[in-house]
Amino acid sequence: MIKTFFDVGYFQITKKGESAPGDAFLTQKAQGRQRVISVLSDGLGSGIRANVLSTLTATMALRSIENNLPPLKTAELISRTLPVCSIRKISYSTFTIVDVDEHGLVQIAEYDNPHFVLIRDGQIEEPESESFSFKTVNTKRNIIRCSSFQAVSGDRLVFFSDGVTQSGLGMKETPLGWGDAGARQFLLTTLVSHPEYSSSQLSKALVRESLKHDVYSPKDDITCGSLYFRNPRQLMIATGPPYDRERDKHLAGMISGFDGTTIISGGTTANIIARELGRNLTLDLGSQTDTIPPCSTMEGVDLVTEGIITMSRVHEYLEKRLEPVGGKGDPAERIVKEMINSDVIHFMVGTRINEAHQDPNMPVALEIRRNLIISIANTLEKLYFKEVLINYI
């Protein structure tokens, strides 16, 4: 039985000239259970029509698996339901369905997408699989490939649309496209150089390499999803002073004893923790920007920032998916980077009123700290598939 965390991530680039991606990636973590369902669907063609069909396919798959319909039955149901191209006699959408239960049992159903890649101990493994075929009145014979395996800590599962394997098609170096072999070798090489990569980072690396083969002018939608089975990366963010001053010591103890990355957001909060722990708080003027106050440093704490203004910018970056790609970045970017690289994010939210934030002329997002943290938590859960815990003190 696996006792690790399921890190899920994806990255996508839309075909040049299209306003909407023809691929869809949906994932869901079952409430109260360590279960993950992910679906990657590729609509026939590109643009709005492909987007509608791929989204419909992914949604049907997600809801069916969520209601405990086996992956094979789900795949067959979708294949029989989808519209069919009148000329080519094939369904208008292909898909990969991944279902991981709380015990780490992985079940995968694939229909016409490139075959998934399982990397274990630096090698590509090929789990047992079985193909099932059926035919409807209006289509050619459909073949659905079903695989299953027991995940172990360190496993990486990567699956992608044919925008990856067909990238570079017609180019001198890759006349037949990059292909499965090229994508698989790139994944192995990347993980040797960057074994710490999260699922999102690995997906982004593969998609960007595919884009390079297309000379940065994508000829198709390019999408990659990934799962990484590992111990969860924990992040704690303390923001705002406790309602009861007698709990100041408790908050400081939570930060000093936390097994993971720690961030303090807010000058008052930082001063309380520094006082309780007997540590120095030093302002880092070099981190100041035109719009965000500077960071500070404190022994034993990974990052100390200003509060409301910085966290508001964090929310903005997360909503716009402005993920930092390198460099130190401004204080808000540094918080976002830590959030993206973490799996479980703990917010310790103080509920003492800070009169500086009650000015009616200030934006609503700055008025109530709790609302801002709730908005950030919702974004982290919906867009980045993070597990978020909020504790009010």
N, C-alpha and C positions, 0 to 999 in steps of 0.2 A: 504494500500500500504506500502510495507516494505521500510525503508529508511536506511538500514544497508548494511554492506559490506559482500560479499560472500568469505569467506576464504576457499580455496581448498588445500588439501594436500593428499599425499598417501605414503605408504611404502610397500616394496616388498622384499621377500626372495625367492631365486631360489631353487628348489628341489636339494637335495644332489646329486652330480655327474653330474649335467647338466651344460652346459656352457651358456645356454640361458633360460630365464624364459618362461614358457608356458602360463603365464597370461600377459595381456597388459592393461595398464591404460593410457588413453589419456584424456586431458582436454583442453578446449579452452575458452578464454574470448573474446566475440565479440568486435571488434574494435569500440570505440565510444559509446558503450552501456554497461550497467551493466547487462550482460547476460552471464551465464556460462553453458557450455555443458561438461559433464564428462561421460566417458564410461569405464567400467571394463569388460574385456572379458577373458574367461578361455578356452584355447584350449584343445581339448581332448588329454589326455596323457600328455607328457612333452617333453622338448627339442626343437630342431629347428623346427620340423613340427608343434608342438603346438604353438610355438612362431609366425610362419608365419600366421597361421590361426587366432589366437587371434588378432594379429596386423591388419590383413585384416578386421576382423569383427569390431574392434574398429574404424578403419579409415572410413569404410563405414558408420557406425552409426554417427560418428562425422560430416562427410560431408553432410549426408542426413538431420540431424537435423539443421545444419547450413543453409541449403537451405529451411528451414521451412516445411519439411515433418514431419507430426505428429509422435510422438514416436511409436504409435501402428503400423502405416504403415511402419515406418522404421524397426521395429522389424520383421514384417511379411516379408518385402522385404529381409532382411538379412537371415532369416530362410529358405526362398525359394531358396536363392542363394548359401548358404554354401554347401560344399561337405558333403556327408552322409556316415557314417560308414556302410559298407556292411553287417556286422554281427549284430550289435546292432540296426541298422536302426534309429540312432539318428544323429543330426548335429554334426559336428566336433568342434563346439564352442558354449559356453553359454555366456550370456552377461547381464549386467545391464546398462541401459541408463538413465541418469539424465539430465533434461533440466530445468534450472531456468531462468525465464525471468526477465526483469528489474523491474517488480512489485512484485517480490518475489513469483510468482506462480511456484510451483515445479511439474513437470510431470515426472513420472518414468515408464519405461517399463522393465520387468524382464523376462528372459528366462532361466530357469533351474539353476540360481544362487541362493545362500541363500538369503532369504528375507531381505531387507534393515531394518535398525533400525533408528527410529526417536525418539530423546530424547528431551523432552520439559519440563522445570521446574522440572528437576530431575526425570521425569517419562517417560516410554516408551509409545508413542502414536501409535495408529494404524489407519492411514488415510483410507478413503474409497478407495476401490479397486474393480476392475472388471477383470474377466478372460475371455480371448478370445481363442478359439481353431480353428485350421485349419489343414488340412492334405495335404501333397504333394504326388506325385506318389511313391517316394522312402522312405518316412519316416513314423514313427508312428505319431499319432496325436500330434501336437505341442500345448502347452498351454502358452500363453503370459499373464502375469499379469500386469495390468496398474493401477497406483495409482496417485493421485494428491492431493495437499494440498497447503494452503497459508502459507508461512513461516512467522514466527514472530521473533523478535530479541531474541537471546539466543538459538534458535533451533540448534540442531546438527543432521546431517544426516550421517549415517555410512553404507557402503556397502562393501562386501568382497567376496572373492572366497571360494570354499569349502575346500581349504587348511586350513582355519581357523576352520570351524565346524568339519572337519574330523581329525584335529590334535589330537594326542594321541590315535588314533584308535588301539585297541588291547592291550593297556596298562592296568595294573591292576586297576588303578584309573578311567580310562575312556575307558572301553572295546569297547564301541560303538562310541568313539570319543568325543571331547569336546562338540559339539552340539551347536545349536542356543541359547539354554537357558544359557549355560555356557558363551558364548561370550557376550550375552546381559547383564548378571549380572556383568561381568568384566567391561564393559563399564560404567555402572552405578556407580560401586564402584570407578573406576578410576576418574570419574568426581567429585565425592564427595571429594576425596583426592586432586585432581588437577583441580579445575574448570577453571584455567587460561590456560590450555593446548590449543595449536593451533591445527588445523586439522592434520598437519604433526605429531605432537607429539602424538596425540591420536591414529592415524593410526599405528605409530611405536610401541606404547605400546601394542596394540592388537596383532600385528604380532609377537612381541617378546614373548608375553605370549603364543601364539600358538606354537612358536618354543620350548618353555619350555616343553610343553606337548609332543612334539616329541623328547624330551631328546636332544635337540640341534642338531638333525639330521633330517632335514625336509624330509618327505616322499612325499611331493607334493609342488608345488609352493604355496606360501602364500602371498596374496595381500589384502590390505585394502585401500579404499578411503574414504574421509570424507569431508563434507562441514560444516562450522560453520557460522551462520548468526549473525553478531554482528557489533558494531561500529568499523570502521577501526582503526587499530593501526598505527600511523604515525611516520615516522623516517626521520630526516633531517641530511644529511652529507654535511658539508662544506669542500671543499678541493681546495686549491690554492687561491692566493690573487686576488682581482678584477683587471681588466685591468686598470681602472681609479681609482687612489688613493682616489678620492673624493667619491667613492662608498664604501670605507671601513666602514663608519658609517652605511650605508644601510645593508651591510652583517651582521654586529654585531647586528643590530636591528632585522633582520630575525631570527637569532639564539636565541636571548633573548626572542622574542615574540612568538616562535613556540610552538604550543600545541601538544607536543609529545616528543619522545626521540631525543636528539641532540648529534651529534658526530662531532668533528673537526679533520680532517686528514691533517696534515702538520704543521711543526713548524712555518713557516712564517705566515700562516693563523691564527694559535692559538695566536701568538703574536699580530697580528692586532686586533683580537677580544678582547683580554685581555686589550689592550691599549684603545680601543674605549669604552669598558664597565667599565673601571677602576677596573679591577679585577686582582688578583694575579694568576700567572701560576707557578705551582710547579711540578718539575720533580719527577716521581715515579721510582726510580732506581730498586725497587724490581720487577718490571714488565718486565725488560729486559731479552731477551733470546739470544742465540748464533747467531740467524739470523735476529731478528727483534728488532729495537730500542725500548726503554721503552715508556710507556705512561706518560702523565702528568695529573694533576688535575686542574680544574677551577670551581669555584662556579657557579652553574646554568647550567653546561654542563655535560652530562652523561659520555662522554668518549672523551679524547684528545689523539691522536696518531701521530706518524710520518706519512709522506705522501706517497710518491711513493712506497717505499719498502714494507710498510705495506699493501697498497691497492693491490699491485701485488700479495702478499701472500693471500689476501682475494679472489682475482680472482681464484687463484689456488685451494683454499679450496672449493669454490663454484663449480668449474668445476668438481672436483673429488667427490663432494657431501660429503665432510668430515665435517659433522655437529657436532658441539660440543655437548657432552652428559652430561656435568656437570663440576663443578669446575670453577675456574676463567679463565683459559686458557691464551694463549698469546694474545697480542693486536689484531692480525688479527682474531683469533678465537672469541674474544669478539665482534668484528664488525659483523662477520658472524652470531653469535647468535642473535644479535639485528636485523639483516636483516631478518632472518628466522622467528623471532617472530613478525615482522611488516607486514602490508598489503600494505601500500602505502609508497614508499621510494622516498624522494626528494633529489636530488643532486644539490648543489649550487657549480658550477665549475668555479673557477677563471681562467681568460685567460691571466693574466700577465705572461710573460716569466720568468721562473726561470732558470738562467744560469747554475745552478748546474746540471740540467738534460739535458744539450745539449751535453754532452761528447759523441762523436761518438763511443767510446768503450763500452758504456753502452747498455744493451738490448733495442730493439725497444719499448717494453712495458713500459720502464722507460722514454723514450724520450718525449713522448707527453701524458700529463695527460688526455687530452680529449679522446684519443683512448682507454685508459685503462678504463675510466668510462663507455664509450659506451659498451665495452666488458662485463663489470660487469653487466650493465643494461640488456643487451641481455640475459645473463645467468640467471639473476633473473626472467626475464619474461618467458623464455622457460622452465627452469627446476623447478622453484619454484612458478610460477604462480603469481608473484608479479606485482603490478602496479608501474611503475617507471616513474618519471618525472625528466627531466634534465633542469636546468636553468643555462645558461652561463652568467657570470657577469664580 
